[in-house]
Amino acid sequence: MLDQNPPSGFRYFLKKVDRIDIHFWVYLIAGALYLLGVWEHIPYGGGHIYSDIISVYQNRFCPDGTCTTALPYAHVFVEYPVITGVFMYMMGMLGRYIPLSASQGLLINYYFWSALFLLIPTFLSIGELFKIGEILGAISIRRRMLLYFVATPTFVFMVLTNWYVIGVFFALFGLRKFLQGSRWISGILFGISAATNLVTAMPALGMILAVKNKLETFQFIAGALIAVGVVYAPFFVLNQDFISQFLSYQESWYAEGTWMLAFINSYDPIRHVLFPATFILLSGAIIFKSLKMKESIRKDPATSQQDWANFVVIMASLFSFAWLFSSYISTPQTNLMLLPFFTLLPMCKYYPEFFAFDTVNSLIDVWGFSQPLLFLGITLYPVMFGTPYHSPIQALEVVRSLWIGKFVIYDGLLSSRFPTKRSGVRMEPQSKSPT
């Protein structure tokens, strides 16, 4: 008969085994869904789901049908930040010289290499979320990982639609190091995230509000600027015009995936005014909320390190949502930056609302840009694009964008339903190391 009161060391062992087992199932499900995603985005085959990973590489490195080995930014224009462009280049070189499938062409091998390497930041992001969840004392973090990150339409359809997951990993890594007190390292990691995709570095704006003194602020910002400088410097030496070319390209991009489309056309110049005006307004509201939360935390004698950690994550999440709501470019794949905050915080009260939002997000790509039933021999008629009053896809984009606004304003700025002691949400105690 089993001892009902096993030694403390054995209880700790059982707890670790149970945790490893649950972690294992999260990773196993993530691996299976990732493989499904690999099949979905196979160039000109698989599930016929659209992917920037293929189309952007073709447009930039294979403009005339013959793929080049020219260096991005120096000889080939790429509209993404440096780390993403270099990643594309390196995967193309691997596909050319070390093909995973000798019977397939360069594009297929480039894609398979990309999928193989993108698995690394995908799984590392899951690991970082587990670690951050433990720091926050989040309740049922493993169940939330499945519901709000892994078993989601965005994870299934969007991880291999773009390269955002690289920036997401560095942002989560930077967030975890920040919570552990490493300002320099955290800043460097967010600089790397920004050099991968600017959107994924937006949490850093909120985290600046949570630093405790000027020295920490300097360390965090300096670390980020140094990282960006080190990454960009070699390419700036090779081509001093590439930064201005990049900025000009981004400025000329049409309004996409935004609530603005309900009121303006895609190229209306007012989008350049609405974007900063909306973001500045929301930023002011977030700063006001941060001051109130800081005051409440400082006055409470029962304040713990978890309270400060939750405050950091709240600020990071609000700026991430605010940026995507304000921007006139808010594509479905940017949801990868929002999923971690749905996992860590109750950004919406009911899970069905989150799932509906995430499904609408994925439908934009799956219905509007893909042929998801073609592998069954069923061709869907293309969905016409136009105003949201005539195009169902544009209507979904407006709905998704307004939904993000609802999350940041109603569930964020106006709500106290956050995992802090003052909000009344129960927290798990931090685990202690065995002595």
Sequence and secondary structure as in RCSB ss.txt:
>XXXX:A:sequence
MLDQNPPSGFRYFLKKVDRIDIHFWVYLIAGALYLLGVWEHIPYGGGHIYSDIISVYQNRFCPDGTCTTALPYAH
VFVEYPVITGVFMYMMGMLGRYIPLSASQGLLINYYFWSALFLLIPTFLSIGELFKIGEILGAISIRRRMLLYFV
ATPTFVFMVLTNWYVIGVFFALFGLRKFLQGSRWISGILFGISAATNLVTAMPALGMILAVKNKLETFQFIAGAL
IAVGVVYAPFFVLNQDFISQFLSYQESWYAEGTWMLAFINSYDPIRHVLFPATFILLSGAIIFKSLKMKESIRKD
PATSQQDWANFVVIMASLFSFAWLFSSYISTPQTNLMLLPFFTLLPMCKYYPEFFAFDTVNSLIDVWGFSQPLLF
LGITLYPVMFGTPYHSPIQALEVVRSLWIGKFVIYDGLLSSRFPTKRSGVRMEPQSKSPT
>XXXX:A:secstr
   SS  HHHHHHHHHHHHHHHHHHHHHHHHHHHHHHHHHT TTSTT    HHHHHHHHHH TTSS     BTTT
B  SS HHHHHHHHHHHHHHHHS S TTS HHHHHHHHHHHHHHHHHHHHHHHHHHHHHHHT TTHHHHHIIIII
SSHHHHHHTTTSSHHHHHHHHHHHHHHHHTT HHHHHHHHHHHHTT GGGGTHHHHHHTT  SHHHHHHHHHHHH
HHHHHHHHHHHHH TTHHHHHHHHHHH   BSSGGGGTS TT TTHHHHHHHHHHHHHHHHHHHHHHHHHHHHH 
TT  HHHHHHHHHHHHHHHHHHHHHH SB  GGGHHHHHHHHHHS SSS HHHHHHHHHHHHHHHHHHS  TTGG
GT        S TTT HHHHHHHHHHHHHHHHHIIIIIS   SSSGGGT           
